[in-house]
């Protein structure tokens, strides 16, 4: 759903979505990094 761009992903870090995406972001970060 969210782009793979770190800058865009950081911008999409909304308080409501952050909580839900936090888990996905952690897993994605480990794979993207």
C-alpha positions in Angstrom: 0.0 0.0 0.0 2.7 2.4 1.0 5.6 3.3 -1.4 9.0 1.7 -0.8 10.5 5.2 -0.5 11.8 5.9 3.0 11.1 9.6 2.7 7.5 9.0 1.6 7.1 6.3 4.2 8.2 8.6 6.9 5.7 11.2 5.7 3.0 8.6 5.8 3.8 7.9 9.4 0.5 9.1 10.8 -0.4 8.6 14.5 -3.4 6.4 13.6 -1.5 4.5 10.9 1.8 4.5 12.7 0.5 2.1 15.3 -0.8 -0.4 12.7 2.1 0.1 10.2 4.7 0.1 13.0 4.7 -3.7 12.8 4.9 -3.8 9.0 7.4 -1.0 8.9 9.7 -2.9 11.3 9.6 -6.0 9.2 9.9 -4.0 6.0 12.8 -2.0 7.3 14.7 -5.2 8.1 14.1 -6.4 4.6 14.7 -3.0 2.9 17.7 -2.0 4.9 
